[in-house]
Amino acid sequence: MSQHHSPQALERQARIVPPPVRPRKRHARAFDLHPGVHAMVIGAWMSFIFILLAAFMGPHLMIPAVICVLGAASLFITPGLWARVKGDDGLPRQSWAEFMEEGVQTYTGRLGAKDALAQIMTLPLLLVGLAIFMAVLKFSL
């Protein structure tokens, strides 16, 4: 059975212990995302563009297609180059296993890696689904 304990009794018995501090074994990251996650997002966005290009490409759309590909690529290449900057401490980067263990710190708190991947990849995967839907719709008409 459960018993009621007064807040005063709990305060007398409580022992406040600080959380353990794990030393960082690698240098701080410029971004809190693993490069593999960055590659997944790039792949999804490029898949979106190439599916649409495959479905709707014509000789009159060559220049807009190049502009779309270069524009989307530049949005990911610049942060990717920035994230490759190495610190002066010479420590190794975060491995995929460490990313899966540590998760991601967000504005609203810490997320596990799987939760973070679900949030990060939702929009790019929806866009790929939209591109597939539009391509199927175009070829079915």
C-alpha positions, 0 to 999 in steps of 0.5 A: 500500500502507499503511504503519505509522507509529509514534505518535511519528513522527505526533506529530512531524509533527502540526500541531494547528490550532484549529477556525475560529470563525464569528461569530454573525450573529444573537442566541442562540436561546431554543431550538435549534429553528427555528420552522418545526420547531416548527410542524411538530410542532404540525401533526402533534399537531393532526392526530392530535387532529382525525383522532381527533375526526373519527372518534369525535366525538359530542355527548357528547364535545364537552367532552372534545374542547375540553379535548384541543384546548386542552390540546395547544395550550397545550403548544405555544403557551407555548414558541412565545411564549417563543421569540419573545422578541427579544434586545437586539442587534437581529440577525436570527433564524435562517433556514431555510437557516441551520438546514439548514446548522448543524443542532442541538446535542443532549445527545449531540452535534451533529446535522445538520438532516435527522437532527434532523428525523428524530428530532424528527418520528418520534413525531408522525408515528407518532401521526398514522399511529396516528390514521389506523389507528384511524379506518380501523379504526373505519369498517371495522367 
